[in-house]
Amino acid sequence: MRRFDTIVLGLGAMGSATLCQLARRGNGVLGIDQFSPPHALGSSHGDTRITRLAIGEGEQYTPLALRSHQLWHELERETGTELLTTCGGLIISSRAKTSRSHVENFFDNTLAAARKFAIAHEVLDAAQIRRRFPRFNVADDEQGYLERDSGFLRPEACVRAQLRVAERFGAEIHREERVSRFDASTNAVTVTTDKETYVAGTLIVTAGPWLPGLVDPRLARHFTVYRQTLFWFDVDGPVTPYLPERWPVFIWELQGKKQGIYGFPAIDGPRGGMKIATEQYEATTTAAAVERAVGDEEKQAMYEGYVAPYIAGVSNRCVRAMSCLYTVTPDFGFVIDTHPDSKRVIIVSPCSGHGFKHSPAIGEALADLAIDGATAADLGAFSLQRFLSRIS
């Protein structure tokens, strides 16, 4: 059996970042993925991911976001790749909102985090939103949080760049290799795949929606997988008002709707469409059973219910659509913790629909844990024990 210092299982957002950080430090690391990342079968695809600095899901995330922006820019310089585009970010909400962005008080939490961490921002009333961004059909009682340094990441390019750097620094990557099980002992962790068996001092499991199938039921029940849908709608008339120079990424907590919407500029110019989506938590699925195709009825319902009433100038022509998977914890928070049965296995699920932006900082912290046994990053809020200690 071949031996490594560390094995990283799953090479999406978190796995590729972790592999990159470990390899930089000379760790003898193996990365394994059942597909050939970046791919469109998990949670790290779809052309764009919002990145924001003041995090409404909880102020414990903001240091990770700030550090991640530094690391994204370092990776851009190192690889000559454009990964992060700063176009500003607008969050729209109101006291009358009926949708929720992951947690209660998302808007107020965002504003509080911005003030605490001195993040450049403006608070806009409805009239000011209309003047700055007239194509948002806001109600009179809605307000906006505008963050200057928000923008979007290109997830496929991010994963690709981190894997390329990891290999340059000596990481071994096994693509198209499926892990069937892992077993931890006092001295090592054994990982069995459809091709070989490996041994390592530490195993880091960053398997996204495949995580529930790799851990025992008492852990798996805390991770629920939901299918999400992504849509790109064409615009009527010139695309100029929707280009990144004029149009921000946005999150909108809607009134009278169960779900909010989020979206991006038209990053691919004329006929490329604008990506607009919502989040749904109605029916659970698995990575194996999910319906990956997006039907015409879904496209029409999205446009009529969540696009046309809110954003002017967007056509009903859906130029592209695809599905995505969210792995969600009961409180929409991350899990970054050792396995309750072995300190040699680290379970990592920073998903729940808001994880990608944090991946470089999390990868850095995981490399600290694997090599040094400790990290300066505060990961206390992401303990698995917060679920295991609850009375069933």
Secondary structure as UniProt FT lines:
FT   STRAND          2..9
FT   HELIX           13..24
FT   TURN            25..26
FT   STRAND          29..32
FT   STRAND          49..51
FT   TURN            56..57
FT   HELIX           59..61
FT   HELIX           62..79
FT   STRAND          84..86
FT   STRAND          89..93
FT   TURN            95..96
FT   TURN            104..105
FT   HELIX           106..116
FT   TURN            117..118
FT   STRAND          121..125
FT   HELIX           126..132
FT   TURN            134..135
FT   TURN            140..141
FT   STRAND          143..147
FT   TURN            148..149
FT   STRAND          151..153
FT   HELIX           155..168
FT   TURN            169..170
FT   STRAND          172..174
FT   STRAND          179..184
FT   STRAND          189..193
FT   STRAND          197..205
FT   HELIX           208..213
FT   HELIX           217..220
FT   TURN            221..222
FT   STRAND          224..235
FT   HELIX           240..242
FT   TURN            244..246
FT   STRAND          249..252
FT   STRAND          261..263
FT   TURN            267..268
FT   TURN            270..271
FT   STRAND          274..278
FT   STRAND          284..285
FT   TURN            287..289
FT   HELIX           296..302
FT   HELIX           303..307
FT   TURN            308..310
FT   TURN            312..313
FT   STRAND          314..328
FT   TURN            330..331
FT   STRAND          335..339
FT   TURN            340..341
FT   STRAND          342..349
FT   TURN            352..353
FT   HELIX           356..358
FT   HELIX           359..372
FT   HELIX           380..382
FT   HELIX           385..388
//
